[in-house]
Each structure stands twice: as structure tokens, then as C-alpha cells.
């Protein structure tokens, strides 16, 4: 199970760090509570889609592992 989950948790932070390091653009305005709530709302939807995508890609592997494991 961790073989499926662990890479998903490792890729996102690495991607964020590398993007932040090599992308010259930086935010110039301060982040207000209303803007933060808007960003969080959008990010939660993106996270939900990513989780559904991961589940859709791996559910058959999990079922086969569950019923055919030794």
C-alpha cells in the first residue's frame, strides 16, 4: 500500500520546492484572508480531483492485492 501512496506524498513537495527555486516570478501583493480563503477553496478542489484520480488509477491494484495476496 505504501508503494502507491508514498510517491504521491514525495512528488508534491519536491515539485513545489523546485518550482519555487527556478521560477523567477514572485507574488508582489500581500495575502489577505479573503484571498487566502479563495485560494484554499480552489486548492481543496484540486486536491479532491487528485485524490479521486489516484483512487481511480489504483483501486483495481488494491482489490487484486487484497483478494490474491498470500
CHARMM-style PDB file with segment names, atoms N, HN, CA, C and O in Angstrom:
ATOM      1  N   UNK     1       0.819  -1.196   0.000  1.00  0.00      PROA
ATOM      2  CA  UNK     1       0.000   0.000   0.000  1.00  0.00      PROA
ATOM      3  C   UNK     1       0.863   1.260   0.000  1.00  0.00      PROA
ATOM      4  O   UNK     1       0.565   2.214  -0.718  1.00  0.00      PROA
ATOM      5  N   UNK     2       1.929   1.271   0.799  1.00  0.00      PROA
ATOM      6  HN  UNK     2       2.171   0.496   1.382  1.00  0.00      PROA
ATOM      7  CA  UNK     2       2.781   2.457   0.870  1.00  0.00      PROA
ATOM      8  C   UNK     2       3.549   2.694  -0.420  1.00  0.00      PROA
ATOM      9  O   UNK     2       3.981   3.813  -0.694  1.00  0.00      PROA
ATOM     10  N   UNK     3       3.720   1.636  -1.217  1.00  0.00      PROA
ATOM     11  HN  UNK     3       3.369   0.727  -0.995  1.00  0.00      PROA
ATOM     12  CA  UNK     3       4.389   1.801  -2.506  1.00  0.00      PROA
ATOM     13  C   UNK     3       3.566   2.702  -3.413  1.00  0.00      PROA
ATOM     14  O   UNK     3       4.122   3.403  -4.257  1.00  0.00      PROA
ATOM     15  N   UNK     4       2.268   2.693  -3.251  1.00  0.00      PROA
ATOM     16  HN  UNK     4       1.815   2.124  -2.564  1.00  0.00      PROA
ATOM     17  CA  UNK     4       1.380   3.524  -4.059  1.00  0.00      PROA
ATOM     18  C   UNK     4       1.271   4.933  -3.479  1.00  0.00      PROA
ATOM     19  O   UNK     4       1.279   5.915  -4.221  1.00  0.00      PROA
ATOM     20  N   UNK     5       1.172   5.028  -2.179  1.00  0.00      PROA
ATOM     21  HN  UNK     5       1.166   4.230  -1.576  1.00  0.00      PROA
ATOM     22  CA  UNK     5       0.891   6.306  -1.521  1.00  0.00      PROA
ATOM     23  C   UNK     5       2.138   7.179  -1.370  1.00  0.00      PROA
ATOM     24  O   UNK     5       2.082   8.387  -1.597  1.00  0.00      PROA
ATOM     25  N   UNK     6       3.245   6.579  -0.992  1.00  0.00      PROA
ATOM     26  HN  UNK     6       3.290   5.597  -0.807  1.00  0.00      PROA
ATOM     27  CA  UNK     6       4.444   7.347  -0.677  1.00  0.00      PROA
ATOM     28  C   UNK     6       4.944   8.227  -1.820  1.00  0.00      PROA
ATOM     29  O   UNK     6       5.264   9.389  -1.570  1.00  0.00      PROA
ATOM     30  N   UNK     7       5.033   7.739  -3.070  1.00  0.00      PROA
ATOM     31  HN  UNK     7       4.774   6.794  -3.274  1.00  0.00      PROA
ATOM     32  CA  UNK     7       5.491   8.636  -4.144  1.00  0.00      PROA
ATOM     33  C   UNK     7       4.600   9.857  -4.333  1.00  0.00      PROA
ATOM     34  O   UNK     7       5.096  10.929  -4.682  1.00  0.00      PROA
ATOM     35  N   UNK     8       3.308   9.719  -4.113  1.00  0.00      PROA
ATOM     36  HN  UNK     8       2.906   8.848  -3.830  1.00  0.00      PROA
ATOM     37  CA  UNK     8       2.402  10.862  -4.259  1.00  0.00      PROA
ATOM     38  C   UNK     8       2.710  11.935  -3.224  1.00  0.00      PROA
ATOM     39  O   UNK     8       2.608  13.127  -3.515  1.00  0.00      PROA
ATOM     40  N   UNK     9       3.085  11.520  -2.019  1.00  0.00      PROA
ATOM     41  HN  UNK     9       3.168  10.552  -1.783  1.00  0.00      PROA
ATOM     42  CA  UNK     9       3.426  12.490  -0.985  1.00  0.00      PROA
ATOM     43  C   UNK     9       4.817  13.079  -1.180  1.00  0.00      PROA
ATOM     44  O   UNK     9       5.081  14.193  -0.728  1.00  0.00      PROA
ATOM     45  N   UNK    10       5.697  12.363  -1.836  1.00  0.00      PROA
ATOM     46  HN  UNK    10       5.482  11.458  -2.204  1.00  0.00      PROA
ATOM     47  CA  UNK    10       7.049  12.869  -2.056  1.00  0.00      PROA
ATOM     48  C   UNK    10       7.147  13.786  -3.265  1.00  0.00      PROA
ATOM     49  O   UNK    10       7.936  14.732  -3.262  1.00  0.00      PROA
ATOM     50  N   UNK    11       6.363  13.522  -4.287  1.00  0.00      PROA
ATOM     51  HN  UNK    11       5.722  12.754  -4.289  1.00  0.00      PROA
ATOM     52  CA  UNK    11       6.467  14.294  -5.521  1.00  0.00      PROA
ATOM     53  C   UNK    11       5.990  15.730  -5.327  1.00  0.00      PROA
ATOM     54  O   UNK    11       6.635  16.656  -5.816  1.00  0.00      PROA
ATOM     55  N   UNK    12       4.893  15.935  -4.636  1.00  0.00      PROA
ATOM     56  HN  UNK    12       4.368  15.182  -4.238  1.00  0.00      PROA
ATOM     57  CA  UNK    12       4.325  17.278  -4.481  1.00  0.00      PROA
ATOM     58  C   UNK    12       5.295  18.246  -3.795  1.00  0.00      PROA
ATOM     59  O   UNK    12       5.514  19.333  -4.331  1.00  0.00      PROA
ATOM     60  N   UNK    13       5.885  17.918  -2.650  1.00  0.00      PROA
ATOM     61  HN  UNK    13       5.708  17.035  -2.216  1.00  0.00      PROA
ATOM     62  CA  UNK    13       6.817  18.876  -2.036  1.00  0.00      PROA
ATOM     63  C   UNK    13       8.053  19.142  -2.900  1.00  0.00      PROA
ATOM     64  O   UNK    13       8.535  20.273  -2.973  1.00  0.00      PROA
ATOM     65  N   UNK    14       8.557  18.103  -3.546  1.00  0.00      PROA
ATOM     66  HN  UNK    14       8.166  17.185  -3.487  1.00  0.00      PROA
ATOM     67  CA  UNK    14       9.729  18.290  -4.415  1.00  0.00      PROA
ATOM     68  C   UNK    14       9.370  19.210  -5.572  1.00  0.00      PROA
ATOM     69  O   UNK    14      10.149  20.095  -5.926  1.00  0.00      PROA
ATOM     70  N   UNK    15       8.199  19.009  -6.163  1.00  0.00      PROA
ATOM     71  HN  UNK    15       7.567  18.290  -5.875  1.00  0.00      PROA
ATOM     72  CA  UNK    15       7.746  19.845  -7.274  1.00  0.00      PROA
ATOM     73  C   UNK    15       7.596  21.305  -6.829  1.00  0.00      PROA
ATOM     74  O   UNK    15       7.985  22.218  -7.557  1.00  0.00      PROA
ATOM     75  N   UNK    16       7.042  21.520  -5.659  1.00  0.00      PROA
ATOM     76  HN  UNK    16       6.726  20.779  -5.067  1.00  0.00      PROA
ATOM     77  CA  UNK    16       6.848  22.879  -5.145  1.00  0.00      PROA
ATOM     78  C   UNK    16       8.200  23.553  -4.886  1.00  0.00      PROA
ATOM     79  O   UNK    16       8.394  24.713  -5.248  1.00  0.00      PROA
ATOM     80  N   UNK    17       9.119  22.837  -4.270  1.00  0.00      PROA
ATOM     81  HN  UNK    17       8.961  21.894  -3.976  1.00  0.00      PROA
ATOM     82  CA  UNK    17      10.435  23.413  -3.966  1.00  0.00      PROA
ATOM     83  C   UNK    17      11.182  23.765  -5.252  1.00  0.00      PROA
ATOM     84  O   UNK    17      11.745  24.853  -5.368  1.00  0.00      PROA
ATOM     85  N   UNK    18      11.186  22.844  -6.214  1.00  0.00      PROA
ATOM     86  HN  UNK    18      10.728  21.959  -6.120  1.00  0.00      PROA
ATOM     87  CA  UNK    18      11.891  23.115  -7.466  1.00  0.00      PROA
ATOM     88  C   UNK    18      11.236  24.245  -8.260  1.00  0.00      PROA
ATOM     89  O   UNK    18      11.929  25.066  -8.860  1.00  0.00      PROA
ATOM     90  N   UNK    19       9.918  24.288  -8.265  1.00  0.00      PROA
ATOM     91  HN  UNK    19       9.354  23.621  -7.778  1.00  0.00      PROA
ATOM     92  CA  UNK    19       9.227  25.368  -8.960  1.00  0.00      PROA
ATOM     93  C   UNK    19       9.545  26.706  -8.305  1.00  0.00      PROA
ATOM     94  O   UNK    19       9.810  27.687  -9.000  1.00  0.00      PROA
ATOM     95  N   UNK    20       9.520  26.755  -6.987  1.00  0.00      PROA
ATOM     96  HN  UNK    20       9.304  25.958  -6.423  1.00  0.00      PROA
ATOM     97  CA  UNK    20       9.818  27.995  -6.285  1.00  0.00      PROA
ATOM     98  C   UNK    20      11.256  28.440  -6.529  1.00  0.00      PROA
ATOM     99  O   UNK    20      11.530  29.632  -6.664  1.00  0.00      PROA
ATOM    100  N   UNK    21      12.173  27.471  -6.585  1.00  0.00      PROA
ATOM    101  HN  UNK    21      11.950  26.502  -6.475  1.00  0.00      PROA
ATOM    102  CA  UNK    21      13.580  27.801  -6.770  1.00  0.00      PROA
ATOM    103  C   UNK    21      13.871  28.312  -8.183  1.00  0.00      PROA
ATOM    104  O   UNK    21      14.629  29.268  -8.346  1.00  0.00      PROA
ATOM    105  N   UNK    22      13.281  27.691  -9.202  1.00  0.00      PROA
ATOM    106  HN  UNK    22      12.665  26.915  -9.069  1.00  0.00      PROA
ATOM    107  CA  UNK    22      13.644  28.012 -10.578  1.00  0.00      PROA
ATOM    108  C   UNK    22      12.661  28.935 -11.294  1.00  0.00      PROA
ATOM    109  O   UNK    22      12.913  29.316 -12.437  1.00  0.00      PROA
ATOM    110  N   UNK    23      11.574  29.296 -10.671  1.00  0.00      PROA
ATOM    111  HN  UNK    23      11.370  28.986  -9.742  1.00  0.00      PROA
ATOM    112  CA  UNK    23      10.609  30.202 -11.292  1.00  0.00      PROA
ATOM    113  C   UNK    23      10.910  31.626 -10.830  1.00  0.00      PROA
ATOM    114  O   UNK    23      10.888  31.888  -9.627  1.00  0.00      PROA
ATOM    115  N   UNK    24      11.189  32.556 -11.749  1.00  0.00      PROA
ATOM    116  HN  UNK    24      11.206  32.343 -12.726  1.00  0.00      PROA
ATOM    117  CA  UNK    24      11.568  33.909 -11.339  1.00  0.00      PROA
ATOM    118  C   UNK    24      10.401  34.741 -10.795  1.00  0.00      PROA
ATOM    119  O   UNK    24      10.638  35.727 -10.097  1.00  0.00      PROA
ATOM    120  N   UNK    25       9.157  34.375 -11.091  1.00  0.00      PROA
ATOM    121  HN  UNK    25       8.964  33.574 -11.658  1.00  0.00      PROA
ATOM    122  CA  UNK    25       8.020  35.166 -10.652  1.00  0.00      PROA
ATOM    123  C   UNK    25       7.820  35.044  -9.149  1.00  0.00      PROA
ATOM    124  O   UNK    25       7.938  33.957  -8.583  1.00  0.00      PROA
ATOM    125  N   UNK    26       7.519  36.153  -8.516  1.00  0.00      PROA
ATOM    126  HN  UNK    26       7.423  37.036  -8.976  1.00  0.00      PROA
ATOM    127  CA  UNK    26       7.183  36.172  -7.087  1.00  0.00      PROA
ATOM    128  C   UNK    26       5.939  37.028  -6.892  1.00  0.00      PROA
ATOM    129  O   UNK    26       5.737  38.011  -7.606  1.00  0.00      PROA
ATOM    130  N   UNK    27       5.118  36.661  -5.941  1.00  0.00      PROA
ATOM    131  HN  UNK    27       5.282  35.863  -5.361  1.00  0.00      PROA
ATOM    132  CA  UNK    27       3.908  37.400  -5.636  1.00  0.00      PROA
ATOM    133  C   UNK    27       4.280  38.752  -5.030  1.00  0.00      PROA
ATOM    134  O   UNK    27       5.123  38.814  -4.135  1.00  0.00      PROA
ATOM    135  N   UNK    28       3.665  39.832  -5.505  1.00  0.00      PROA
ATOM    136  HN  UNK    28       2.980  39.782  -6.232  1.00  0.00      PROA
ATOM    137  CA  UNK    28       4.008  41.164  -5.023  1.00  0.00      PROA
ATOM    138  C   UNK    28       3.007  41.691  -3.994  1.00  0.00      PROA
ATOM    139  O   UNK    28       3.378  42.488  -3.133  1.00  0.00      PROA
ATOM    140  N   UNK    29       1.764  41.265  -4.067  1.00  0.00      PROA
ATOM    141  HN  UNK    29       1.463  40.617  -4.766  1.00  0.00      PROA
ATOM    142  CA  UNK    29       0.757  41.746  -3.122  1.00  0.00      PROA
ATOM    143  C   UNK    29       0.750  40.868  -1.882  1.00  0.00      PROA
ATOM    144  O   UNK    29       1.148  39.704  -1.914  1.00  0.00      PROA
ATOM    145  N   UNK    30       0.288  41.459  -0.791  1.00  0.00      PROA
ATOM    146  HN  UNK    30      -0.035  42.405  -0.765  1.00  0.00      PROA
ATOM    147  CA  UNK    30       0.167  40.659   0.427  1.00  0.00      PROA
ATOM    148  C   UNK    30      -1.077  39.776   0.334  1.00  0.00      PROA
ATOM    149  O   UNK    30      -2.038  40.104  -0.362  1.00  0.00      PROA
ATOM    150  N   UNK    31      -1.041  38.684   1.028  1.00  0.00      PROA
ATOM    151  HN  UNK    31      -0.260  38.418   1.593  1.00  0.00      PROA
ATOM    152  CA  UNK    31      -2.137  37.728   1.008  1.00  0.00      PROA
ATOM    153  C   UNK    31      -3.126  38.074   2.114  1.00  0.00      PROA
ATOM    154  O   UNK    31      -2.793  38.008   3.297  1.00  0.00      PROA
ATOM    155  N   UNK    32      -4.339  38.442   1.725  1.00  0.00      PROA
ATOM    156  HN  UNK    32      -4.610  38.495   0.763  1.00  0.00      PROA
ATOM    157  CA  UNK    32      -5.370  38.766   2.713  1.00  0.00      PROA
ATOM    158  C   UNK    32      -6.169  37.516   3.036  1.00  0.00      PROA
ATOM    159  O   UNK    32      -6.042  36.496   2.359  1.00  0.00      PROA
ATOM    160  N   UNK    33      -6.990  37.599   4.068  1.00  0.00      PROA
ATOM    161  HN  UNK    33      -7.093  38.428   4.618  1.00  0.00      PROA
ATOM    162  CA  UNK    33      -7.798  36.455   4.490  1.00  0.00      PROA
ATOM    163  C   UNK    33      -8.778  36.050   3.387  1.00  0.00      PROA
ATOM    164  O   UNK    33      -8.977  34.860   3.144  1.00  0.00      PROA
ATOM    165  N   UNK    34      -9.387  37.023   2.724  1.00  0.00      PROA
ATOM    166  HN  UNK    34      -9.226  37.990   2.922  1.00  0.00      PROA
ATOM    167  CA  UNK    34     -10.355  36.716   1.656  1.00  0.00      PROA
ATOM    168  C   UNK    34      -9.664  36.025   0.478  1.00  0.00      PROA
ATOM    169  O   UNK    34     -10.185  35.057  -0.075  1.00  0.00      PROA
ATOM    170  N   UNK    35      -8.490  36.529   0.103  1.00  0.00      PROA
ATOM    171  HN  UNK    35      -8.067  37.316   0.553  1.00  0.00      PROA
ATOM    172  CA  UNK    35      -7.739  35.893  -0.988  1.00  0.00      PROA
ATOM    173  C   UNK    35      -7.263  34.502  -0.572  1.00  0.00      PROA
ATOM    174  O   UNK    35      -7.285  33.564  -1.370  1.00  0.00      PROA
ATOM    175  N   UNK    36      -6.836  34.381   0.671  1.00  0.00      PROA
ATOM    176  HN  UNK    36      -6.818  35.143   1.319  1.00  0.00      PROA
ATOM    177  CA  UNK    36      -6.395  33.075   1.182  1.00  0.00      PROA
ATOM    178  C   UNK    36      -7.522  32.069   1.174  1.00  0.00      PROA
ATOM    179  O   UNK    36      -7.312  30.904   0.835  1.00  0.00      PROA
ATOM    180  N   UNK    37      -8.721  32.502   1.544  1.00  0.00      PROA
ATOM    181  HN  UNK    37      -8.892  33.449   1.820  1.00  0.00      PROA
ATOM    182  CA  UNK    37      -9.874  31.607   1.538  1.00  0.00      PROA
ATOM    183  C   UNK    37     -10.211  31.182   0.107  1.00  0.00      PROA
ATOM    184  O   UNK    37     -10.570  30.030  -0.138  1.00  0.00      PROA
ATOM    185  N   UNK    38     -10.093  32.116  -0.830  1.00  0.00      PROA
ATOM    186  HN  UNK    38      -9.801  33.052  -0.631  1.00  0.00      PROA
ATOM    187  CA  UNK    38     -10.360  31.817  -2.236  1.00  0.00      PROA
ATOM    188  C   UNK    38      -9.345  30.797  -2.768  1.00  0.00      PROA
ATOM    189  O   UNK    38      -9.712  29.852  -3.467  1.00  0.00      PROA
ATOM    190  N   UNK    39      -8.084  30.998  -2.434  1.00  0.00      PROA
ATOM    191  HN  UNK    39      -7.786  31.765  -1.867  1.00  0.00      PROA
ATOM    192  CA  UNK    39      -7.030  30.079  -2.859  1.00  0.00      PROA
ATOM    193  C   UNK    39      -7.231  28.710  -2.223  1.00  0.00      PROA
ATOM    194  O   UNK    39      -7.103  27.689  -2.898  1.00  0.00      PROA
ATOM    195  N   UNK    40      -7.545  28.681  -0.929  1.00  0.00      PROA
ATOM    196  HN  UNK    40      -7.648  29.511  -0.381  1.00  0.00      PROA
ATOM    197  CA  UNK    40      -7.761  27.417  -0.237  1.00  0.00      PROA
ATOM    198  C   UNK    40      -8.956  26.666  -0.814  1.00  0.00      PROA
ATOM    199  O   UNK    40      -8.921  25.443  -0.947  1.00  0.00      PROA
ATOM    200  N   UNK    41     -10.000  27.390  -1.150  1.00  0.00      PROA
ATOM    201  HN  UNK    41     -10.029  28.384  -1.042  1.00  0.00      PROA
ATOM    202  CA  UNK    41     -11.168  26.767  -1.759  1.00  0.00      PROA
ATOM    203  C   UNK    41     -10.803  26.109  -3.082  1.00  0.00      PROA
ATOM    204  O   UNK    41     -11.195  24.972  -3.344  1.00  0.00      PROA
ATOM    205  N   UNK    42     -10.056  26.820  -3.911  1.00  0.00      PROA
ATOM    206  HN  UNK    42      -9.738  27.744  -3.698  1.00  0.00      PROA
ATOM    207  CA  UNK    42      -9.626  26.266  -5.189  1.00  0.00      PROA
ATOM    208  C   UNK    42      -8.687  25.076  -4.978  1.00  0.00      PROA
ATOM    209  O   UNK    42      -8.829  24.046  -5.638  1.00  0.00      PROA
ATOM    210  N   UNK    43      -7.733  25.218  -4.064  1.00  0.00      PROA
ATOM    211  HN  UNK    43      -7.618  26.054  -3.528  1.00  0.00      PROA
ATOM    212  CA  UNK    43      -6.758  24.158  -3.817  1.00  0.00      PROA
ATOM    213  C   UNK    43      -7.424  22.896  -3.281  1.00  0.00      PROA
ATOM    214  O   UNK    43      -6.997  21.789  -3.608  1.00  0.00      PROA
ATOM    215  N   UNK    44      -8.460  23.046  -2.465  1.00  0.00      PROA
ATOM    216  HN  UNK    44      -8.807  23.945  -2.199  1.00  0.00      PROA
ATOM    217  CA  UNK    44      -9.149  21.862  -1.945  1.00  0.00      PROA
ATOM    218  C   UNK    44      -9.839  21.095  -3.067  1.00  0.00      PROA
ATOM    219  O   UNK    44      -9.896  19.866  -3.036  1.00  0.00      PROA
ATOM    220  N   UNK    45     -10.359  21.809  -4.051  1.00  0.00      PROA
ATOM    221  HN  UNK    45     -10.313  22.807  -4.076  1.00  0.00      PROA
ATOM    222  CA  UNK    45     -10.987  21.135  -5.198  1.00  0.00      PROA
ATOM    223  C   UNK    45      -9.943  20.404  -6.041  1.00  0.00      PROA
ATOM    224  O   UNK    45     -10.177  19.288  -6.506  1.00  0.00      PROA
ATOM    225  N   UNK    46      -8.803  21.040  -6.231  1.00  0.00      PROA
ATOM    226  HN  UNK    46      -8.613  21.946  -5.853  1.00  0.00      PROA
ATOM    227  CA  UNK    46      -7.721  20.401  -6.986  1.00  0.00      PROA
ATOM    228  C   UNK    46      -7.233  19.162  -6.243  1.00  0.00      PROA
ATOM    229  O   UNK    46      -7.000  18.122  -6.860  1.00  0.00      PROA
ATOM    230  N   UNK    47      -7.077  19.263  -4.928  1.00  0.00      PROA
ATOM    231  HN  UNK    47      -7.266  20.108  -4.428  1.00  0.00      PROA
ATOM    232  CA  UNK    47      -6.668  18.122  -4.122  1.00  0.00      PROA
ATOM    233  C   UNK    47      -7.686  16.997  -4.218  1.00  0.00      PROA
ATOM    234  O   UNK    47      -7.313  15.830  -4.336  1.00  0.00      PROA
ATOM    235  N   UNK    48      -8.960  17.336  -4.168  1.00  0.00      PROA
ATOM    236  HN  UNK    48      -9.263  18.285  -4.072  1.00  0.00      PROA
ATOM    237  CA  UNK    48     -10.006  16.326  -4.297  1.00  0.00      PROA
ATOM    238  C   UNK    48      -9.941  15.599  -5.629  1.00  0.00      PROA
ATOM    239  O   UNK    48     -10.077  14.376  -5.678  1.00  0.00      PROA
ATOM    240  N   UNK    49      -9.737  16.332  -6.696  1.00  0.00      PROA
ATOM    241  HN  UNK    49      -9.627  17.325  -6.656  1.00  0.00      PROA
ATOM    242  CA  UNK    49      -9.615  15.713  -8.019  1.00  0.00      PROA
ATOM    243  C   UNK    49      -8.380  14.823  -8.077  1.00  0.00      PROA
ATOM    244  O   UNK    49      -8.431  13.733  -8.647  1.00  0.00      PROA
ATOM    245  N   UNK    50      -7.285  15.268  -7.503  1.00  0.00      PROA
ATOM    246  HN  UNK    50      -7.243  16.154  -7.040  1.00  0.00      PROA
ATOM    247  CA  UNK    50      -6.068  14.457  -7.489  1.00  0.00      PROA
ATOM    248  C   UNK    50      -6.288  13.157  -6.711  1.00  0.00      PROA
ATOM    249  O   UNK    50      -5.858  12.091  -7.150  1.00  0.00      PROA
ATOM    250  N   UNK    51      -6.950  13.245  -5.569  1.00  0.00      PROA
ATOM    251  HN  UNK    51      -7.299  14.111  -5.213  1.00  0.00      PROA
ATOM    252  CA  UNK    51      -7.218  12.043  -4.777  1.00  0.00      PROA
ATOM    253  C   UNK    51      -8.137  11.081  -5.518  1.00  0.00      PROA
ATOM    254  O   UNK    51      -7.917   9.871  -5.489  1.00  0.00      PROA
ATOM    255  N   UNK    52      -9.159  11.604  -6.179  1.00  0.00      PROA
ATOM    256  HN  UNK    52      -9.337  12.588  -6.202  1.00  0.00      PROA
ATOM    257  CA  UNK    52     -10.034  10.750  -6.982  1.00  0.00      PROA
ATOM    258  C   UNK    52      -9.271  10.118  -8.137  1.00  0.00      PROA
ATOM    259  O   UNK    52      -9.504   8.956  -8.470  1.00  0.00      PROA
ATOM    260  N   UNK    53      -8.378  10.859  -8.740  1.00  0.00      PROA
ATOM    261  HN  UNK    53      -8.189  11.802  -8.469  1.00  0.00      PROA
ATOM    262  CA  UNK    53      -7.572  10.331  -9.839  1.00  0.00      PROA
ATOM    263  C   UNK    53      -6.668   9.203  -9.355  1.00  0.00      PROA
ATOM    264  O   UNK    53      -6.542   8.172 -10.016  1.00  0.00      PROA
ATOM    265  N   UNK    54      -6.041   9.402  -8.203  1.00  0.00      PROA
ATOM    266  HN  UNK    54      -6.143  10.240  -7.667  1.00  0.00      PROA
ATOM    267  CA  UNK    54      -5.182   8.364  -7.634  1.00  0.00      PROA
ATOM    268  C   UNK    54      -6.007   7.116  -7.328  1.00  0.00      PROA
ATOM    269  O   UNK    54      -5.590   6.001  -7.641  1.00  0.00      PROA
ATOM    270  N   UNK    55      -7.166   7.302  -6.723  1.00  0.00      PROA
ATOM    271  HN  UNK    55      -7.505   8.208  -6.469  1.00  0.00      PROA
ATOM    272  CA  UNK    55      -8.031   6.163  -6.402  1.00  0.00      PROA
ATOM    273  C   UNK    55      -8.467   5.449  -7.675  1.00  0.00      PROA
ATOM    274  O   UNK    55      -8.477   4.219  -7.724  1.00  0.00      PROA
ATOM    275  N   UNK    56      -8.825   6.208  -8.699  1.00  0.00      PROA
ATOM    276  HN  UNK    56      -8.817   7.207  -8.659  1.00  0.00      PROA
ATOM    277  CA  UNK    56      -9.279   5.624  -9.962  1.00  0.00      PROA
ATOM    278  C   UNK    56      -8.155   4.821 -10.614  1.00  0.00      PROA
ATOM    279  O   UNK    56      -8.413   3.787 -11.231  1.00  0.00      PROA
ATOM    280  N   UNK    57      -6.922   5.283 -10.485  1.00  0.00      PROA
ATOM    281  HN  UNK    57      -6.713   6.123  -9.984  1.00  0.00      PROA
ATOM    282  CA  UNK    57      -5.794   4.591 -11.081  1.00  0.00      PROA
ATOM    283  C   UNK    57      -5.397   3.336 -10.301  1.00  0.00      PROA
ATOM    284  O   UNK    57      -4.856   2.402 -10.893  1.00  0.00      PROA
ATOM    285  N   UNK    58      -5.647   3.287  -9.008  1.00  0.00      PROA
ATOM    286  HN  UNK    58      -6.087   4.046  -8.527  1.00  0.00      PROA
ATOM    287  CA  UNK    58      -5.086   2.221  -8.180  1.00  0.00      PROA
ATOM    288  C   UNK    58      -6.103   1.299  -7.528  1.00  0.00      PROA
ATOM    289  O   UNK    58      -5.699   0.354  -6.852  1.00  0.00      PROA
ATOM    290  N   UNK    59      -7.392   1.521  -7.693  1.00  0.00      PROA
ATOM    291  HN  UNK    59      -7.720   2.290  -8.243  1.00  0.00      PROA
ATOM    292  CA  UNK    59      -8.361   0.701  -6.974  1.00  0.00      PROA
ATOM    293  C   UNK    59      -8.300  -0.756  -7.400  1.00  0.00      PROA
ATOM    294  O   UNK    59      -8.474  -1.641  -6.563  1.00  0.00      PROA
ATOM    295  N   UNK    60      -8.062  -1.027  -8.654  1.00  0.00      PROA
ATOM    296  HN  UNK    60      -7.920  -0.307  -9.334  1.00  0.00      PROA
ATOM    297  CA  UNK    60      -8.010  -2.412  -9.101  1.00  0.00      PROA
ATOM    298  C   UNK    60      -6.781  -3.116  -8.531  1.00  0.00      PROA
ATOM    299  O   UNK    60      -6.839  -4.299  -8.198  1.00  0.00      PROA
ATOM    300  N   UNK    61      -5.666  -2.386  -8.420  1.00  0.00      PROA
ATOM    301  HN  UNK    61      -5.618  -1.424  -8.691  1.00  0.00      PROA
ATOM    302  CA  UNK    61      -4.458  -2.967  -7.831  1.00  0.00      PROA
ATOM    303  C   UNK    61      -4.707  -3.317  -6.371  1.00  0.00      PROA
ATOM    304  O   UNK    61      -4.275  -4.367  -5.895  1.00  0.00      PROA
ATOM    305  N   UNK    62      -5.398  -2.441  -5.669  1.00  0.00      PROA
ATOM    306  HN  UNK    62      -5.748  -1.588  -6.055  1.00  0.00      PROA
ATOM    307  CA  UNK    62      -5.702  -2.691  -4.256  1.00  0.00      PROA
ATOM    308  C   UNK    62      -6.628  -3.899  -4.105  1.00  0.00      PROA
ATOM    309  O   UNK    62      -6.436  -4.709  -3.198  1.00  0.00      PROA
ATOM    310  N   UNK    63      -7.617  -4.031  -4.968  1.00  0.00      PROA
ATOM    311  HN  UNK    63      -7.774  -3.374  -5.705  1.00  0.00      PROA
ATOM    312  CA  UNK    63      -8.521  -5.181  -4.912  1.00  0.00      PROA
ATOM    313  C   UNK    63      -7.790  -6.484  -5.210  1.00  0.00      PROA
ATOM    314  O   UNK    63      -7.968  -7.475  -4.502  1.00  0.00      PROA
ATOM    315  N   UNK    64      -6.979  -6.483  -6.242  1.00  0.00      PROA
ATOM    316  HN  UNK    64      -6.835  -5.678  -6.818  1.00  0.00      PROA
ATOM    317  CA  UNK    64      -6.220  -7.691  -6.579  1.00  0.00      PROA
ATOM    318  C   UNK    64      -5.277  -8.052  -5.441  1.00  0.00      PROA
ATOM    319  O   UNK    64      -5.164  -9.225  -5.083  1.00  0.00      PROA
ATOM    320  N   UNK    65      -4.611  -7.080  -4.878  1.00  0.00      PROA
ATOM    321  HN  UNK    65      -4.702  -6.127  -5.169  1.00  0.00      PROA
ATOM    322  CA  UNK    65      -3.726  -7.338  -3.743  1.00  0.00      PROA
ATOM    323  C   UNK    65      -4.461  -7.863  -2.533  1.00  0.00      PROA
ATOM    324  O   UNK    65      -3.946  -8.704  -1.797  1.00  0.00      PROA
ATOM    325  N   UNK    66      -5.659  -7.368  -2.331  1.00  0.00      PROA
ATOM    326  HN  UNK    66      -6.077  -6.684  -2.929  1.00  0.00      PROA
ATOM    327  CA  UNK    66      -6.459  -7.800  -1.171  1.00  0.00      PROA
ATOM    328  C   UNK    66      -6.915  -9.234  -1.295  1.00  0.00      PROA
ATOM    329  O   UNK    66      -6.827 -10.001  -0.337  1.00  0.00      PROA
ATOM    330  N   UNK    67      -7.401  -9.605  -2.466  1.00  0.00      PROA
ATOM    331  HN  UNK    67      -7.472  -8.982  -3.245  1.00  0.00      PROA
ATOM    332  CA  UNK    67      -8.002 -10.922  -2.622  1.00  0.00      PROA
ATOM    333  C   UNK    67      -7.028 -11.985  -3.105  1.00  0.00      PROA
ATOM    334  O   UNK    67      -7.289 -13.171  -2.904  1.00  0.00      PROA
ATOM    335  N   UNK    68      -5.940 -11.621  -3.722  1.00  0.00      PROA
ATOM    336  HN  UNK    68      -5.729 -10.658  -3.886  1.00  0.00      PROA
ATOM    337  CA  UNK    68      -4.985 -12.612  -4.223  1.00  0.00      PROA
ATOM    338  C   UNK    68      -3.665 -12.621  -3.468  1.00  0.00      PROA
ATOM    339  O   UNK    68      -2.737 -13.332  -3.854  1.00  0.00      PROA
ATOM    340  N   UNK    69      -3.570 -11.844  -2.402  1.00  0.00      PROA
ATOM    341  HN  UNK    69      -4.324 -11.266  -2.089  1.00  0.00      PROA
ATOM    342  CA  UNK    69      -2.317 -11.815  -1.650  1.00  0.00      PROA
ATOM    343  C   UNK    69      -2.118 -13.113  -0.886  1.00  0.00      PROA
ATOM    344  O   UNK    69      -3.074 -13.804  -0.537  1.00  0.00      PROA
ATOM    345  N   UNK    70      -0.885 -13.417  -0.641  1.00  0.00      PROA
ATOM    346  HN  UNK    70      -0.108 -12.855  -0.925  1.00  0.00      PROA
ATOM    347  CA  UNK    70      -0.550 -14.683   0.042  1.00  0.00      PROA
ATOM    348  C   UNK    70      -0.393 -14.428   1.511  1.00  0.00      PROA
ATOM    349  OT1 UNK    70      -0.112 -15.355   2.272  1.00  0.00      PROA
TER     350      UNK     70
END
